Amino acid sequence: MDLQQKLRIMSRLANFERDGEFNFESCIYEASTPKGKVPILKLMQTTMCDKNCIYCAFRRDREGVPRLFLQPEEIARGFMELYNRGRVKGLFLSSGIFGSAEFTMEKLIDTAKILRDKYGFKGYIHLKLMPGASTQSVEEAVKVANRVSINLETSKEERLKNIAKGKSILKDMLPKIELVDRLIRGQRGKSQITQMMVGVGDEKDEEIIKAVDFLNKRYRMSRVYFSAFFPIKNTPLEDKPPENPIREHRLYQVDFLIREYGFSYEDFKPILMNGNLPLDKDPKELWFLAHPELFPVELNTADYELLIRVPGIGKETAKEIIRRRKVKRLTQPEDLNGIRNLKKILKYTTLNGKHFNLP
């Protein structure tokens, strides 16, 4: 099997850890960034794995999985061919754990080092940290990568033991996250993320939100990714129904509100129903509706911190409202022409004491 065939298979298989829109034809997925979509080559070093996680497409006992291994030089050469043709801007490299976590981590790091040292690649590299890898390997990964990540998979230690024996949040994963946070603190261009499965067990949104709040505030996560469970043939969970993707979307909204808008776990507790987020409305709107004492909010006097909690008002919109009211008092909807989500905003606010409803 030649290199291009291997790259094609590995890249497509890596979609099982998806966190973006995947393009099967080009073996590239479009990663969402603040600057728009960026083409990233997403690969696995190997699809061989000694672990037997019950939800995973690459679990040890699953039959029918192409078991391939790409040498560091193969990946580096194949990536640079695509990069030089302008097809990709960066690399995301993950792997099954084969032989040992340390051996696997060594191969991931070697791949990144070849790209940096031999080919002079200065762009984006994201390396997945292997559960069980050493402190030294984590330090080396942080040196050569722009972003590193280790998947927590779930929010509680006892649940992880049920779905991924041999892994530990408390003894292995959290200490690695804490180490990475110390290593990247103050370094520009360095970040870490994690990922959690949604619906693989009986977890409630309440415990996921609590974990997300902790991770963001304690370790300054750039982002927490969520992956709604979907059944994979020839795994112990192949007959389990897939999780509603809207639930995943609501958790992404919560993560964003915690990271960017100062929300906390305590803010979401009143809107939970039997421990879960309602699916029919976004969490920000539900939070606002749970606080009738706050609205209607007067747009001429509300401070920035309150404005950004109003449904429909983001950071830039709040700044624009404040800028306009410094020029003149806001009295009519026309004073807010050009403001996004104006109909939604006016539903919860007043202008000079008057409530407006746009048709």
Buried (B, 14 or more C-beta within 10 A) or exposed (E): EEBEEBBBBBBBBBBBBEBBEBBEEBBBBBBEEEEEEBBBBBBBBBBBBBBBBBBBBBBBEBEEBEEBBBBBEBBBBBBBBBBEEEBBBBBBBBBBBBEEBBEBBBBBBBBBBBBBEEBEBEEBBBBBBBBBBBEEBBEBBBEBBBBBBBBBBBBBBEBBBEBBEBBBBEEBBBBBBEBBBEBBEEEEEBBBBBBBBBBBBEBBBBBBBBBBBBBBEEBEBBBBBBBBBBBBEEBBBEEBEEBBEEBBBBBBBBBBBBBEBEBBBEBBEEBBEEEBBEEEEBBBBBBBBEEEEBBBBBBBEBEEEBBBBBBBBBEEBBEBBBEBBEEEEBEEBEBBEEBEBBEBBBBBBBBEEEEBEEE
